[in-house]
Amino acid sequence: MKINLRVEYTNSKEPKEIVCGASDLVAFEDKFNLSVTKLGEDTKLTHLLFLAYRSEFRTKSTALAFEEWIDTVETVGASDLDPKSVA
């Protein structure tokens, strides 16, 4: 299972497509004690930010702490890309 998110950073003109993989989803469920299948029912901005951050941290695209990384984000939301089409 994968979830694709689109993040716009404060220092970039182009949005970034972020793929959240299995380890990111498990980390989310562990941190929030909430199944990722429930995201559509009660989505919070913190949930989307955490998933995007976890993927960026895992792929070494950021070394910032979560709270510091949030300061670099303009917006986060669902991506239009099909999760199955992204490697």
Secondary structure, DSSP 8 states (H G I E B T S, - for coil): --EEEEEEETT-SS-EEEEE-HHHHHHHHHHHT--GGGTTTS--HHHHHHHHHHHHHHTTS--S-HHHHHTTEEEEEE-SS-GGG--
